[in-house]
Amino acid sequence: MSRFGLFGKMTAVAGQRDALVRNLLEAAELVSDLPGCELWVVNTASDDPDAVWVSEVWRNKEDHAASLTDERVRALIARTMPLIADSGERIVLEPVGGKGLAATP
């Protein structure tokens, strides 16, 4: 079974990037306790004051899907959606290794 990765860009409602970042960092903390989450990083872009990028690595696609059914995650998504003007770019990846990722069995 292959790892499952996502790299996605969200554009915050004007002036709300800091609030969006706070909520996404809360999400990172929540998912860190869920099975299969190997990496969940929130990034900002110095050349775009409203952009936020999230990098995720999961043990597999099923663990990622299961995370979205967690009631705490669902509640946080509901609170966060009003802060997002556009959730445009989303790239699905198959992480194969590197610094920070445990070797696959």
Z-matrix of the N, CA and C atoms (Angstrom, degrees):
N
C 1 1.457
C 2 1.532 1 108.38
N 3 1.302 2 116.91 1 134.96
C 4 1.464 3 122.31 2 -177.48
C 5 1.519 4 111.45 3 -90.91
N 6 1.322 5 114.49 4 150.72
C 7 1.467 6 119.22 5 171.72
C 8 1.522 7 108.87 6 -63.02
N 9 1.327 8 114.11 7 160.48
C 10 1.462 9 121.32 8 179.39
C 11 1.521 10 107.56 9 -123.90
N 12 1.311 11 117.16 10 127.70
C 13 1.454 12 121.54 11 179.55
C 14 1.510 13 112.34 12 -127.73
N 15 1.305 14 115.34 13 151.73
C 16 1.465 15 122.58 14 175.66
C 17 1.514 16 108.54 15 -135.14
N 18 1.312 17 114.85 16 143.32
C 19 1.459 18 121.76 17 172.02
C 20 1.518 19 104.86 18 -133.76
N 21 1.312 20 116.65 19 114.04
C 22 1.458 21 119.56 20 -173.99
C 23 1.513 22 113.06 21 -133.65
N 24 1.317 23 113.97 22 147.97
C 25 1.466 24 121.00 23 178.39
C 26 1.517 25 109.24 24 -110.99
N 27 1.333 26 114.73 25 135.19
C 28 1.451 27 121.86 26 172.51
C 29 1.520 28 107.65 27 -121.68
N 30 1.304 29 116.09 28 142.59
C 31 1.456 30 120.96 29 173.62
C 32 1.520 31 107.27 30 -107.73
N 33 1.311 32 115.06 31 121.54
C 34 1.462 33 120.29 32 -179.16
C 35 1.529 34 110.36 33 -73.75
N 36 1.306 35 115.23 34 152.86
C 37 1.460 36 120.74 35 168.05
C 38 1.530 37 105.55 36 -56.25
N 39 1.324 38 117.29 37 139.87
C 40 1.468 39 121.21 38 -177.04
C 41 1.523 40 111.48 39 -47.26
N 42 1.326 41 115.39 40 127.79
C 43 1.455 42 121.57 41 178.28
C 44 1.524 43 115.23 42 81.80
N 45 1.333 44 117.62 43 1.56
C 46 1.457 45 120.85 44 -175.44
C 47 1.534 46 113.75 45 -111.71
N 48 1.340 47 117.38 46 11.12
C 49 1.461 48 118.83 47 -177.13
C 50 1.527 49 111.73 48 -59.48
N 51 1.322 50 119.15 49 -42.94
C 52 1.457 51 120.71 50 -178.58
C 53 1.530 52 111.36 51 -62.12
N 54 1.323 53 117.15 52 -39.87
C 55 1.466 54 120.66 53 177.51
C 56 1.526 55 110.17 54 -66.21
N 57 1.337 56 116.68 55 -40.82
C 58 1.458 57 120.36 56 177.64
C 59 1.527 58 110.31 57 -62.88
N 60 1.314 59 117.17 58 -44.52
C 61 1.466 60 121.36 59 178.48
C 62 1.531 61 110.19 60 -59.62
N 63 1.321 62 118.00 61 -44.33
C 64 1.474 63 120.76 62 179.14
C 65 1.533 64 110.61 63 -58.14
N 66 1.327 65 116.25 64 -45.88
C 67 1.464 66 119.51 65 -179.78
C 68 1.526 67 111.22 66 -65.29
N 69 1.327 68 116.98 67 -39.25
C 70 1.464 69 119.65 68 -179.89
C 71 1.527 70 111.36 69 -69.47
N 72 1.321 71 117.40 70 -34.19
C 73 1.460 72 119.62 71 174.99
C 74 1.532 73 110.60 72 -67.45
N 75 1.317 74 116.58 73 -34.43
C 76 1.466 75 120.35 74 173.95
C 77 1.533 76 109.56 75 -64.43
N 78 1.326 77 116.37 76 -40.49
C 79 1.468 78 120.55 77 177.05
C 80 1.525 79 110.45 78 -61.86
N 81 1.331 80 116.79 79 -41.43
C 82 1.464 81 120.50 80 178.90
C 83 1.524 82 110.47 81 -59.20
N 84 1.314 83 116.30 82 -40.03
C 85 1.461 84 120.08 83 178.69
C 86 1.526 85 110.90 84 -67.15
N 87 1.323 86 116.42 85 -42.65
C 88 1.472 87 120.34 86 179.47
C 89 1.525 88 111.67 87 -60.80
N 90 1.329 89 116.24 88 -50.36
C 91 1.471 90 118.84 89 -174.97
C 92 1.516 91 112.33 90 -72.16
N 93 1.327 92 118.12 91 -19.96
C 94 1.462 93 119.55 92 -179.95
C 95 1.528 94 111.35 93 -62.81
N 96 1.325 95 117.80 94 -21.64
C 97 1.457 96 122.24 95 178.10
C 98 1.530 97 112.88 96 -92.35
N 99 1.330 98 117.34 97 -4.86
C 100 1.463 99 119.98 98 -177.16
C 101 1.529 100 110.84 99 -89.85
N 102 1.321 101 116.81 100 148.54
C 103 1.462 102 120.28 101 -179.98
C 104 1.535 103 112.12 102 -59.00
N 105 1.324 104 115.10 103 133.16
C 106 1.460 105 120.63 104 172.62
C 107 1.505 106 116.73 105 91.56
N 108 1.325 107 118.79 106 -10.33
C 109 1.465 108 119.88 107 179.45
C 110 1.527 109 109.03 108 -77.38
N 111 1.329 110 116.31 109 117.81
C 112 1.459 111 121.58 110 179.82
C 113 1.531 112 112.21 111 -104.59
N 114 1.322 113 116.36 112 -26.86
C 115 1.467 114 120.32 113 -177.34
C 116 1.515 115 108.58 114 -158.47
N 117 1.316 116 116.65 115 136.75
C 118 1.470 117 121.90 116 176.15
C 119 1.519 118 105.81 117 -152.45
N 120 1.322 119 117.25 118 101.76
C 121 1.461 120 122.23 119 -171.96
C 122 1.526 121 109.72 120 -122.03
N 123 1.319 122 115.49 121 134.26
C 124 1.469 123 122.63 122 176.88
C 125 1.525 124 107.67 123 -100.16
N 126 1.331 125 116.24 124 132.03
C 127 1.467 126 122.53 125 -178.20
C 128 1.525 127 109.98 126 -128.50
N 129 1.323 128 116.95 127 146.08
C 130 1.463 129 121.04 128 170.70
C 131 1.526 130 108.23 129 -114.74
N 132 1.315 131 115.33 130 164.09
C 133 1.465 132 121.18 131 -178.94
C 134 1.525 133 108.89 132 -115.75
N 135 1.329 134 116.21 133 126.43
C 136 1.465 135 119.91 134 -177.46
C 137 1.524 136 112.33 135 -67.88
N 138 1.321 137 117.39 136 -22.17
C 139 1.465 138 119.91 137 -178.28
C 140 1.530 139 113.63 138 -97.19
N 141 1.337 140 117.18 139 4.65
C 142 1.461 141 120.80 140 179.15
C 143 1.529 142 108.07 141 -143.80
N 144 1.328 143 118.03 142 102.90
C 145 1.467 144 121.68 143 -172.92
C 146 1.528 145 114.75 144 -67.15
N 147 1.324 146 117.84 145 -10.20
C 148 1.464 147 120.30 146 -179.32
C 149 1.525 148 113.30 147 -111.87
N 150 1.336 149 118.07 148 -4.01
C 151 1.463 150 121.34 149 -174.98
C 152 1.521 151 112.23 150 -87.87
N 153 1.334 152 114.27 151 140.32
C 154 1.459 153 122.50 152 173.52
C 155 1.534 154 106.39 153 -135.87
N 156 1.318 155 115.55 154 131.44
C 157 1.462 156 122.39 155 178.18
C 158 1.519 157 108.62 156 -112.53
N 159 1.317 158 116.97 157 140.28
C 160 1.458 159 121.73 158 176.36
C 161 1.527 160 108.52 159 -122.31
N 162 1.337 161 114.95 160 130.26
C 163 1.464 162 122.12 161 176.31
C 164 1.521 163 107.61 162 -109.80
N 165 1.335 164 116.83 163 127.85
C 166 1.456 165 121.53 164 -179.48
C 167 1.519 166 110.08 165 -129.24
N 168 1.336 167 116.28 166 142.30
C 169 1.458 168 122.07 167 169.35
C 170 1.522 169 106.93 168 -133.61
N 171 1.318 170 114.44 169 128.34
C 172 1.464 171 122.57 170 179.36
C 173 1.518 172 109.27 171 -122.30
N 174 1.317 173 115.98 172 153.69
C 175 1.457 174 121.43 173 178.28
C 176 1.529 175 110.48 174 -56.31
N 177 1.348 176 115.79 175 -36.23
C 178 1.467 177 120.76 176 177.13
C 179 1.531 178 109.30 177 -164.13
N 180 1.310 179 115.04 178 171.31
C 181 1.468 180 121.44 179 -177.58
C 182 1.530 181 111.58 180 -63.61
N 183 1.315 182 116.64 181 -33.83
C 184 1.460 183 120.86 182 -178.70
C 185 1.532 184 111.59 183 -66.41
N 186 1.328 185 116.93 184 -39.93
C 187 1.468 186 119.73 185 177.20
C 188 1.527 187 110.63 186 -63.27
N 189 1.333 188 116.52 187 -39.42
C 190 1.463 189 119.67 188 177.51
C 191 1.528 190 109.89 189 -62.53
N 192 1.324 191 116.78 190 -47.74
C 193 1.471 192 120.76 191 -179.76
C 194 1.530 193 110.78 192 -60.30
N 195 1.327 194 116.74 193 -41.14
C 196 1.469 195 120.32 194 179.64
C 197 1.524 196 111.21 195 -63.63
N 198 1.334 197 117.08 196 -34.13
C 199 1.472 198 119.59 197 -179.63
C 200 1.521 199 111.32 198 -61.77
N 201 1.308 200 116.61 199 -30.68
C 202 1.465 201 121.04 200 -177.80
C 203 1.524 202 112.59 201 -76.73
N 204 1.330 203 117.00 202 -7.58
C 205 1.464 204 120.34 203 177.18
C 206 1.527 205 111.90 204 -96.98
N 207 1.326 206 117.31 205 -9.55
C 208 1.461 207 121.73 206 178.62
C 209 1.537 208 109.23 207 -63.90
N 210 1.320 209 116.96 208 128.75
C 211 1.473 210 121.10 209 -176.56
C 212 1.525 211 113.02 210 -59.38
N 213 1.334 212 117.47 211 -37.60
C 214 1.470 213 119.97 212 178.88
C 215 1.526 214 110.47 213 -66.28
N 216 1.322 215 116.49 214 -40.35
C 217 1.467 216 120.74 215 178.63
C 218 1.524 217 109.77 216 -66.05
N 219 1.330 218 116.67 217 -44.18
C 220 1.477 219 120.40 218 -179.98
C 221 1.532 220 111.28 219 -61.13
N 222 1.333 221 117.05 220 -41.00
C 223 1.466 222 120.60 221 178.70
C 224 1.528 223 110.62 222 -64.79
N 225 1.327 224 116.59 223 -41.04
C 226 1.462 225 119.78 224 179.37
C 227 1.528 226 111.07 225 -67.60
N 228 1.319 227 117.59 226 -38.29
C 229 1.472 228 120.65 227 175.71
C 230 1.527 229 109.68 228 -59.38
N 231 1.316 230 116.85 229 -44.96
C 232 1.469 231 120.72 230 -179.64
C 233 1.529 232 111.45 231 -61.43
N 234 1.340 233 117.23 232 -38.68
C 235 1.471 234 120.79 233 178.38
C 236 1.528 235 112.18 234 -71.93
N 237 1.323 236 116.41 235 -27.08
C 238 1.459 237 121.17 236 -174.21
C 239 1.529 238 112.70 237 -87.29
N 240 1.295 239 118.33 238 -31.94
C 241 1.470 240 121.62 239 -175.14
C 242 1.541 241 113.73 240 -51.57
N 243 1.336 242 120.36 241 -40.50
C 244 1.467 243 119.55 242 179.62
C 245 1.535 244 114.02 243 -64.48
N 246 1.338 245 117.41 244 -15.20
C 247 1.464 246 121.18 245 179.88
C 248 1.529 247 112.31 246 -88.05
N 249 1.331 248 116.67 247 -7.50
C 250 1.463 249 121.55 248 -174.68
C 251 1.520 250 110.35 249 -103.90
N 252 1.337 251 115.72 250 120.65
C 253 1.462 252 120.92 251 176.62
C 254 1.524 253 110.35 252 -84.14
N 255 1.346 254 116.72 253 -33.97
C 256 1.465 255 120.87 254 -177.86
C 257 1.519 256 108.82 255 -155.50
N 258 1.314 257 116.82 256 132.36
C 259 1.464 258 120.36 257 174.95
C 260 1.524 259 107.64 258 -115.65
N 261 1.315 260 113.64 259 58.40
C 262 1.448 261 123.54 260 -170.92
C 263 1.509 262 118.09 261 -62.96
N 264 1.303 263 118.57 262 -70.81
C 265 1.453 264 120.52 263 -170.79
C 266 1.523 265 111.67 264 -85.11
N 267 1.337 266 115.45 265 134.45
C 268 1.459 267 121.62 266 177.39
C 269 1.517 268 107.35 267 -147.65
N 270 1.319 269 115.43 268 121.21
C 271 1.452 270 120.66 269 -178.67
C 272 1.524 271 107.96 270 -117.47
N 273 1.329 272 116.59 271 125.47
C 274 1.459 273 121.82 272 176.22
C 275 1.525 274 107.18 273 -91.63
N 276 1.334 275 115.56 274 131.68
C 277 1.461 276 121.78 275 -175.29
C 278 1.523 277 111.09 276 -126.15
N 279 1.318 278 115.54 277 163.18
C 280 1.459 279 122.10 278 171.48
C 281 1.528 280 107.56 279 -120.20
N 282 1.340 281 117.45 280 89.69
C 283 1.461 282 120.64 281 -178.90
C 284 1.532 283 110.77 282 -61.01
N 285 1.322 284 115.50 283 135.89
C 286 1.462 285 119.85 284 -177.51
C 287 1.522 286 113.52 285 -115.00
N 288 1.324 287 119.18 286 -10.06
C 289 1.448 288 121.04 287 177.34
C 290 1.512 289 111.76 288 145.07
N 291 1.321 290 115.20 289 -178.35
C 292 1.458 291 122.21 290 -179.09
C 293 1.511 292 110.07 291 129.53
N 294 1.324 293 115.36 292 177.92
C 295 1.460 294 121.54 293 -177.63
C 296 1.527 295 109.50 294 -58.30
N 297 1.307 296 115.65 295 130.57
C 298 1.451 297 120.55 296 178.41
C 299 1.509 298 114.19 297 98.07
N 300 1.317 299 118.12 298 -18.39
C 301 1.458 300 120.39 299 178.56
C 302 1.513 301 109.82 300 -106.37
N 303 1.312 302 115.18 301 132.67
C 304 1.454 303 119.49 302 176.99
C 305 1.532 304 109.51 303 -67.72
N 306 1.313 305 116.03 304 150.45
C 307 1.450 306 120.11 305 177.32
C 308 1.532 307 108.94 306 -63.59
N 309 1.313 308 116.56 307 142.98
C 310 1.451 309 119.76 308 177.57
C 311 1.530 310 108.97 309 -82.22
N 312 1.322 311 116.10 310 144.33
C 313 1.471 312 119.07 311 -178.69
C 314 1.516 313 111.87 312 -68.39
